Amino acid sequence: MGLWRMIVQSKAKFTPFRSYQFVLLFAAALAVFAFYYFGSNHENFSSTTRRMKENQAGKSGQGDAPLAANHSGKKTAESQESAAAVNGETEKSPGKETVPLHALMMFTKVDQNYGLREKITVAIKSMVKHAMFKDNEVLHLHFVADVPSRKIGEPLLQQLMQAATFKYQVIFHDVDVLTEKLFPVVEAMQKHFSSGSGTYYSDSIFFLSVAMHRIMPAEMTRIVQLDLDLKYMSNIRGLFGEFEKFQPGAVIGIAREMQPVYRHTFWQYRRENPKAKVGDPLPDGLPGFNSGVMLLNLEAMRQSELYNQLLNIGNVRKLTEKYHFKGHLGDQDFFTLIGMEHTGLFHILDCTSNRQLCTWWRDHGYADVFDQYFKCDGKVKIYHGNCNTPIPDD
């Protein structure tokens, strides 16, 4: 009404020969009025900005991106924009600073192996069932995936996380992007710890844990790396508590191998050094490590001069030659090899935190000593169905 009154008052001052100009002015005013109040689908500055953010979020799918989040700790999954907010490591709960807890799993070639979908279903369901976190803690679940696997994983994980009663965020990392960063670091060592060109463990990405401290953001100081073939029987929060038990100099938490794998791999060194403990079972031996559950103190890895020296291909070559070592299990072989001489780099997890179930070596020449490796007393916290071994029902 105010705009109309202004135009009428102006009209009284106009002479007849300028009436045509008045009509043009009146039409322009009405057009501006209509645009802001009726047009453009009622968009304003806020709605336009929101739409732009949504478009930008949609374009981020080619790289690392959050899939979904449970910001409130309730059994819901929120929008991608909300997940981005949860991802902020400076975000605060009332009176408390948010604490991010990072866990990573490999999720590649799922489109080619249906069994992997079954494994992640067991893993995530059991994890969600037992998981409990503090109010200010957010579990960041990182998945390294190729494009086909991500397309399968996104809806599957949204479904599996519906029952979560804790705050979480799901983040996908493009396997090609990470491989490109890893390749210069691990290329030379792959020939010592891979089964051959073109095989599963020959890919650089399966040495991710070895050099994760060099490619993850500096603000990420700790991360737990987990295999897919796990079943959680207790709260996963307990794994993060293990970091507080690391002794000075330790950079990685890992459990012992529970089969005579390395008794076999080190056979030549053992023959030449019959008194060595290399490959022997516990309690006095060095049976090697299993990488199904690993705690990576990324900050300690960055600061450890010894650990970074051991990544040098010259030092890797010296160790492989000394122990006549040729492995095929990727990062697990590397950690086992350096652990033979540098045990202080490792915090040893109890066998119940990675209760391996594979018995392959019992039936392939080592039945007489197998139980010395396979024994594990105590209540199981995490089952590991390695070599496709069935995991017990609850």
PANU-943862 format. One record per residue (C-alpha): residue in one letter; z, x, y. Coordinates in steps of 0.001 Angstrom, whole numbers, padded with zeros to 6 digits, always signed. Last residue first. Layout:
<rs>
AZXY
...
</rs>
This chain:
<rs>
D+019474+026044-065242
D+016405+026804-067325
P+015825+030372-068455
I+012866+032304-066969
P+009782+032746-069112
T+008410+036323-069161
N+005185+036738-067192
C+005435+040551-067175
N+008464+040167-064880
G+010490+036967-064920
H+013156+038249-062543
Y+016369+036222-062565
I+018559+036423-059480
K+022361+036074-059223
V+023168+036540-062906
K+026864+036439-063810
G+027992+039771-065199
D+026894+042329-067753
C+023357+043690-067971
K+022002+045497-071039
F+018256+046117-071027
Y+018296+049902-070754
Q+020603+050685-073663
D+019119+047697-075481
F+015731+049418-075657
V+016854+052610-077389
D+015756+051979-081003
A+013132+049379-080067
Y+011203+051944-078030
G+007735+052072-079563
H+005903+049125-078121
D+007896+046034-079084
R+010965+046928-077050
W+008660+048093-074285
W+007438+044566-073560
T+010912+043063-073169
C+010534+041586-069671
L+013605+039698-068431
Q+014670+041622-065336
R+017992+040601-063812
N+017445+041667-060221
S+020679+040882-058381
T+022563+040871-061710
C+021502+044486-062260
D+023711+045549-059346
L+021841+046974-056378
I+021788+050739-055886
H+021666+051920-052284
F+018972+054561-052140
L+018168+057581-049976
G+021150+059433-051464
T+019368+059632-054824
H+016990+062263-053484
E+015746+064242-056480
M+014889+061650-059117
G+014794+059007-056398
I+011588+060518-055005
L+009812+059619-058252
T+011358+056188-058687
F+010560+055210-055108
F+006927+056232-055535
D+006615+054515-058897
Q+007989+051235-057535
D+005602+051437-054585
G+002565+051238-056884
L+003174+050490-060554
H+000545+052674-062238
G+002132+056094-062516
K+001007+059637-063178
F+003879+062138-063064
H+003831+065633-064484
Y+007343+065952-063002
K+006630+069070-060934
E+003033+068055-060278
T+003983+064588-059029
L+006725+066088-056867
K+004497+068702-055276
R+001727+066170-054661
V+004080+063802-052834
N+005279+066686-050666
G+001708+067548-049686
I+000892+063879-049163
N+003587+063543-046521
L+005575+060405-047245
L+008479+062603-048369
Q+008774+063977-044849
N+009310+060439-043601
Y+012220+059957-045982
L+013860+063233-045058
E+013604+062703-041297
S+015280+059322-041614
Q+015143+057538-038261
R+012298+055160-039046
M+013657+054430-042514
A+017101+053729-041031
E+015545+051219-038631
L+013544+049619-041421
N+016542+049095-043683
L+014462+047796-046565
L+016288+045773-049199
M+014222+045435-052340
V+014044+042886-055152
G+011209+043070-057696
S+010816+046809-057014
N+012357+048128-060232
F+013779+051636-060134
G+014047+054669-062411
P+016069+055162-065590
L+018115+058070-064200
G+020786+058723-066826
D+024579+058835-066875
P+025505+055170-067265
L+022712+054360-067683
P+019497+055035-069541
D+017519+058325-069562
G+014216+058628-067693
V+015207+061853-065942
K+018593+062960-067193
A+017350+066493-067900
K+018710+068384-070895
P+015426+068314-072818
N+013456+069838-069924
E+009953+070567-071260
R+009964+067470-073455
R+011496+065398-070663
Y+008814+066589-068228
Q+006113+065568-070714
W+007639+062165-071442
F+008187+061228-067778
T+006149+058027-068028
H+007724+056965-071328
R+011354+057362-070327
Y+010082+055892-067109
V+009273+052509-068615
P+012366+052486-070868
Q+013227+048956-069663
M+015840+047730-067188
E+014606+049533-064068
R+017496+050105-061691
A+018041+047875-058665
I+016987+048564-055048
G+018475+048960-051575
I+016473+051256-049306
V+017365+053544-046365
A+020509+055361-047480
G+021472+058334-045293
P+024977+057071-044538
Q+026054+054677-047327
F+024629+051172-047429
K+027276+048489-048015
E+026498+046521-044844
F+022921+046087-046035
E+024281+044272-049098
G+025214+041290-046928
F+021520+040477-046581
L+021293+040051-050338
G+024253+037647-050338
R+022358+035246-048072
I+020116+034541-051061
N+022879+032196-052288
S+023083+032110-056069
M+020948+031413-059142
Y+017651+032342-057532
K+014575+032405-059746
L+012064+035186-059216
D+008390+035647-060095
L+007219+035799-056472
D+008505+039309-055856
L+010872+039896-052964
Q+011034+042178-049934
V+014212+041941-047851
I+013872+042998-044224
R+015898+044951-041700
T+015286+046347-038188
M+012581+044092-036790
E+012739+044873-033071
A+010447+047854-033649
P+007632+045592-034784
M+006384+046184-038366
I+003760+048847-039068
R+005678+052101-039452
H+008821+050729-041067
M+006650+048953-043612
A+005481+052295-044973
V+006708+052356-048576
S+007299+048585-048671
L+003606+047911-048084
F+002437+050044-050997
F+000950+046983-052675
I-001135+046419-049559
S-003056+049617-050236
D-004854+048086-053215
S-004711+050243-056335
Y-001941+048086-057736
Y-004190+045219-058742
T-007112+047264-060046
G-010313+048228-058257
S-009950+051949-058781
G-007323+052997-061290
S-003790+052462-062536
S-002184+053337-059233
F+000750+055628-058388
H-000759+059101-058029
K-004176+057960-056778
Q-002476+055759-054207
M-000711+058677-052522
A-003680+059712-050382
E-004389+056233-049031
V-000757+055455-048167
V-000454+056164-044446
P-004081+055752-043332
F-004392+052524-045376
L-001317+050760-044085
K-002628+049520-040747
E-005906+048267-042233
T-003998+046724-045115
L-001800+044800-042676
V-004798+043226-040942
D-006542+042490-044232
V-003472+040783-045693
D-003197+038386-042742
H+000483+037684-042179
F+001862+034159-042580
I+005160+033093-041021
V+007545+030376-042241
Q+010613+029757-040093
Y+014056+028650-041190
K+017228+026929-040120
F+019340+025702-043003
T+019512+022448-044974
A+016216+023075-046752
A+014997+020140-048874
Q+011646+019908-047109
M+010958+023589-047761
L+008948+022985-050938
Q+006610+020474-049303
Q+005847+022583-046263
L+005469+025526-048625
L+002770+023789-050661
P+000922+022561-047585
E+000685+026094-046133
G+000318+028004-049396
I-003030+026712-050603
K-004833+027391-047333
R-002908+030665-047097
S-004135+031716-050521
P-007773+031127-049546
V-007341+033142-046306
D-005541+036144-047799
A-001766+036243-047705
V+001304+038270-046801
F+004096+035692-046556
H+007085+036133-044229
L+010081+033792-044507
H+012289+034080-041424
L+015742+032698-042218
V+017491+031688-039006
E+021201+032411-038484
N+023305+030856-035690
D+024799+028111-037855
K+025656+030506-040677
F+023501+030409-043770
M+023499+028650-047138
A+020843+028986-049808
H+021444+027647-053335
K+018850+024887-053644
V+016466+026430-051130
M+016187+029607-053202
S+015741+027657-056418
K+012935+025558-054964
I+011327+028579-053324
A+011225+030715-056470
V+010256+027990-058946
T+007422+026780-056714
I+006405+030367-056027
K+006013+030947-059747
E+004053+027756-060402
R+001623+028599-057629
L+001266+032122-059031
G+000289+030662-062408
Y-002820+029147-060821
N-004347+032590-060464
Q-007643+032899-058601
D-006692+030734-055615
V-003375+032588-055472
K-005191+035864-054875
T-002475+036935-052403
F+001047+035737-051634
M+003206+038856-051311
M+006736+037973-050266
L+008851+038919-047252
A+012403+038095-046150
H+013759+038454-042608
L+017130+037297-041286
P+017043+036399-037583
V+020407+036095-035785
T+020516+033630-032881
E+023037+034576-030225
K+026118+032399-030137
G+027872+030244-027547
P+025664+027231-028152
S+022728+028590-030167
K+020661+031286-028550
E+017041+032389-028565
T+016741+036144-028162
E+014880+036608-031465
G+012190+034122-030491
N+010774+032773-033750
V+012564+029468-033227
A+010337+028830-030232
A+007176+029561-032187
A+008361+027120-034828
S+008699+024422-032195
E+005056+024934-031202
Q+004023+024719-034844
S+005643+021326-035156
E+008836+020570-037002
A+009748+020350-040683
T+012757+018238-041595
K+015786+018391-043877
K+018226+019308-041138
G+019065+022849-039991
S+018096+021953-036445
H+015111+024235-035998
N+013491+023698-039382
A+010256+025528-038836
A+006631+025440-039718
L+003596+027625-040125
P+004287+030520-037804
A+001295+032719-037133
D+000122+036250-037838
G-003614+036508-037367
Q-006610+034205-037733
G-004509+031072-037238
S-003871+031855-033582
K-006649+029541-032390
G-004600+026437-033165
A-001717+027744-031115
Q-004047+028223-028149
N-005226+024630-028429
E-001646+023376-028611
K-000723+025449-025585
M-003645+023981-023619
R-002619+020438-024618
R+000949+021075-023461
T-000306+022375-020131
T-002451+019281-019660
S+000457+017018-020534
S+002762+018747-018061
F+000268+018836-015183
N-000658+015168-015548
E-002959+013353-017919
H-003285+009552-017591
N-006469+009531-019720
S-008405+011343-016950
G-008367+008362-014634
F-005989+005710-013400
Y-003543+007179-010897
Y-004915+010567-009932
F-008612+009755-010279
A-008349+006240-008804
F-006710+007437-005594
V-009276+010208-005136
A-012102+007698-005622
L-010473+005179-003256
A-010267+007808-000539
A-013916+008764-001032
A-015037+005125-000738
F-013071+004634+002504
L-014554+007786+004034
L-018085+006706+003129
V-017516+003235+004572
F-016056+004737+007739
Q-019110+006921+008231
Y-021304+003800+008096
S-019070+002079+010648
R-019740+004859+013173
F-022164+002805+015305
P-019578+000029+015511
T-016843+002212+017181
F-013822+003274+015106
K-010285+002877+016438
A-009513-000330+014506
K-010642+001310+011228
S-007905+003957+011432
Q-005223+001308+011235
V-006895-000238+008189
I-007114+003158+006426
M-003442+003963+007016
R-002376+000518+005759
W-004381+001004+002509
L-002723+004386+001819
G+000738+002886+002388
M+000000+000000+000000
</rs>
